[in-house]
């Protein structure tokens, strides 16, 4: 009985000390992730899982829920999340084996479920980036252009400005100054591609060429600057993501080409 009392008091004291030290850190993390645009349901789910695991560690509880690495690795079978740390090699192998086992089950449910990466991608997109995807899904590839200095045969030509476009204006972005960061993130997620091909209608580039930033780039390029037409397109994965997560199917059931 005295040993049980000591164990109870020790666990209670450690839990109280941990709670006081963690409350501020948790609230700060939640506020930061909310300001970054992450969905509240994702934030609450992740923090709840982290708190359960951390409290179990404080109370000296171990079991199947602990990571195989014992040092903050993600529990076996759970998806990777930066706050939980990367899975160990043994956990990755176990996850791979479980995936292959499910692939061999012809009666496995969930064939109509979305791609498992969709939830993570949604948590890493801003509202402005969703507007860009909506524009590209409904309107197709968007024209962009590069401005280069003129050199005979293009030898020694220097890039003055790259990726000039009117995607921000056409998509109705709130933060026009972040357009390049948005496009970089969408490309990182595998949703869009910076193509070397031009769009079908050359007239769409004329409106871009009339913009002040293009005029300034041409002036910086010197005599007879060279204009190179490019485009930004949704990848096949990006079209599927938009169809499943952001927008209903177009009236004809097909995404724009």
C-alpha positions in Angstrom: 0.0 0.0 0.0 2.7 2.6 0.8 4.4 1.8 -2.5 1.1 2.3 -4.4 0.6 5.6 -2.6 4.1 6.8 -3.6 3.5 5.7 -7.2 0.2 7.6 -7.3 1.7 10.8 -5.8 4.7 10.7 -8.1 2.5 10.2 -11.2 0.2 13.0 -10.1 3.1 15.4 -9.5 4.7 14.7 -12.8 1.4 15.1 -14.7 0.7 18.5 -13.0 4.3 19.7 -13.7 4.0 18.6 -17.3 0.6 20.2 -17.7 1.8 23.6 -16.5 4.8 23.5 -18.9 2.9 22.3 -21.9 -0.3 24.4 -21.8 1.4 27.6 -23.1 3.4 25.7 -25.7 0.3 23.9 -27.0 -1.8 27.1 -27.2 1.0 28.9 -29.0 1.3 26.1 -31.5 -2.4 26.0 -32.2 -2.5 29.8 -32.7 0.4 29.7 -35.1 -1.0 26.9 -37.2 -4.4 28.6 -37.3 -2.8 31.9 -38.5 -1.1 29.8 -41.2 -4.5 28.7 -42.5 -4.6 25.1 -41.4 -8.1 23.6 -40.8 -9.1 23.6 -37.1 -10.1 20.0 -37.2 -6.6 19.0 -38.4 -5.0 21.1 -35.6 -7.2 19.7 -32.9 -6.7 16.1 -34.1 -2.9 16.4 -34.2 -2.5 18.2 -30.9 -4.9 15.7 -29.1 -2.7 12.8 -30.4 0.5 14.5 -29.3 -0.8 15.3 -25.8 -2.0 11.7 -25.3 1.4 10.4 -26.3 3.3 12.9 -24.2 1.1 12.4 -21.1 1.7 8.7 -21.4 5.4 9.2 -21.4 5.2 11.5 -18.4 3.3 8.9 -16.4 5.8 6.2 -17.4 3.3 4.3 -19.5 4.6 2.3 -22.5 2.9 0.1 -24.9 1.9 -0.5 -28.5 1.2 3.2 -29.0 4.9 4.2 -28.5 7.2 4.6 -31.5 9.5 1.8 -32.1 12.4 4.2 -31.9 11.4 5.3 -28.4 12.7 8.8 -29.1 9.8 10.6 -30.6 9.3 8.6 -33.8 5.9 8.3 -35.2 4.0 5.2 -33.9 3.9 2.3 -36.4 1.2 2.6 -38.9 0.5 6.3 -38.3 1.2 8.8 -41.1 4.2 11.1 -40.8 3.6 14.5 -39.2 6.5 17.0 -38.5 5.3 17.5 -34.9 5.7 13.7 -34.2 9.0 13.2 -35.9 9.9 10.9 -38.8 9.1 7.2 -38.6 11.9 4.8 -38.0 13.1 2.4 -40.8 11.3 -0.5 -39.0 8.1 1.5 -38.9 8.3 2.4 -42.5 8.8 -1.3 -43.4 5.8 -2.3 -41.3 3.7 0.4 -43.0 4.8 -0.8 -46.4 4.0 -4.4 -45.6 0.5 -3.4 -44.4 0.0 -1.4 -47.6 0.9 -4.4 -49.8 -1.3 -6.6 -47.7 -4.3 -4.3 -48.3 -3.4 -4.3 -52.1 -3.8 -8.0 -52.2 -7.2 -7.9 -50.5 -9.7 -7.9 -53.4 -12.6 -7.3 -50.9 -10.9 -4.3 -49.3 -13.2 -1.3 -48.7 -12.3 2.3 -49.5 -11.7 2.0 -53.2 -13.7 5.2 -53.7 -11.8 7.1 -51.0 -9.6 10.1 -52.0 -5.9 9.9 -52.3 -4.3 9.7 -48.9 -2.1 12.8 -49.7 -5.2 15.0 -50.2 -5.8 15.7 -46.5 -2.1 16.8 -46.0 -2.2 19.0 -49.1 -5.4 20.7 -48.0 -3.8 21.5 -44.6 -0.9 23.1 -46.4 -2.8 25.4 -48.8 -3.9 29.0 -48.3 -7.3 30.3 -49.5 -5.5 32.3 -52.2 -3.9 29.1 -53.5 -7.3 27.4 -53.6 -8.5 30.4 -55.8 -5.5 29.7 -58.2 -6.4 26.1 -58.5 -10.1 27.0 -59.1 -9.1 29.4 -61.9 -6.8 26.8 -63.6 -9.3 24.0 -63.2 -12.1 26.1 -64.8 -10.1 28.1 -67.3 -7.2 25.8 -68.3 -3.5 26.6 -68.6 -2.5 30.2 -67.8 -0.1 32.2 -70.0 3.2 33.4 -68.5 6.2 35.0 -70.2 9.9 35.6 -69.6 11.9 38.7 -70.7 15.4 38.2 -71.9 18.1 40.4 -73.4 18.6 40.2 -77.1 21.7 38.5 -78.5 22.2 37.2 -82.0 21.0 33.5 -82.2 20.2 33.8 -78.5 23.9 33.1 -77.5 24.6 34.9 -74.3 21.1 36.1 -73.7 20.4 36.9 -70.1 17.1 36.4 -68.2 15.7 39.7 -66.9 12.3 38.6 -65.6 10.7 35.2 -65.3 7.1 33.9 -65.0 5.3 37.2 -65.5 1.6 36.5 -65.5 -1.9 37.8 -64.6 -3.0 34.8 -62.5 -3.4 36.9 -59.4 -5.7 39.3 -61.0 -7.7 36.6 -62.8 -8.1 34.5 -59.6 -9.0 37.4 -57.4 -6.2 36.9 -54.9 -6.2 38.9 -51.6 -2.4 39.0 -51.4 -1.2 39.8 -54.9 2.4 40.2 -53.7 2.6 36.5 -52.8 1.7 35.1 -56.2 5.2 33.6 -56.8 5.3 32.0 -53.4 1.8 30.5 -54.0 2.8 29.1 -57.4 6.0 27.6 -55.9 4.1 25.9 -53.2 1.5 24.5 -55.6 4.3 23.2 -57.8 6.0 21.6 -54.7 2.7 19.8 -53.9 2.7 18.4 -57.5 -0.5 20.2 -58.4 0.8 22.5 -61.1 3.6 22.4 -63.7 5.7 25.2 -65.1 5.5 24.3 -68.8 7.8 25.4 -71.6 4.7 25.2 -73.9 2.7 28.3 -74.8 -1.1 28.5 -74.5 -3.2 27.9 -77.7 -4.3 31.6 -78.0 -1.4 34.0 -78.5 -3.7 36.9 -77.9 -3.7 36.1 -74.2 -0.1 37.2 -73.9 -0.9 40.7 -75.2 -2.6 41.7 -72.0 0.3 40.5 -70.0 2.8 42.4 -72.2 0.8 45.6 -71.5 1.3 45.4 -67.8 3.7 47.9 -66.0 6.1 45.2 -64.6 6.6 43.8 -68.1 7.3 47.2 -69.5 9.9 47.8 -66.8 11.5 44.4 -67.5 11.7 45.2 -71.2 13.3 48.6 -70.5 15.9 46.8 -68.3 16.6 44.3 -71.0 17.9 47.0 -73.4 17.5 47.2 -77.1 15.1 44.7 -78.7 14.4 42.5 -75.7 13.3 38.9 -76.4 9.9 37.8 -75.1 9.5 34.0 -74.4 6.0 32.6 -74.1 5.5 30.0 -71.4 2.5 28.6 -69.4 1.4 27.1 -66.1 -0.8 24.0 -66.1 -2.5 21.7 -63.7 -0.9 18.3 -63.5 -3.1 15.2 -63.8 -2.8 14.8 -60.1 -3.8 18.5 -59.7 -6.9 18.1 -61.8 -8.0 15.1 -59.8 -7.3 16.9 -56.5 -9.4 19.9 -57.6 -12.2 17.6 -58.8 -12.3 15.6 -55.6 -11.6 18.2 -53.0 -12.3 21.7 -54.2 -14.9 21.7 -57.0 -17.8 19.8 -58.3 -17.4 18.3 -61.8 -17.8 20.6 -64.7 -21.2 20.4 -66.5 -19.8 18.0 -69.1 -18.1 15.9 -66.5 -14.6 16.7 -67.8 -11.9 19.0 -66.5 -10.5 21.6 -69.0 -7.7 20.3 -71.1 
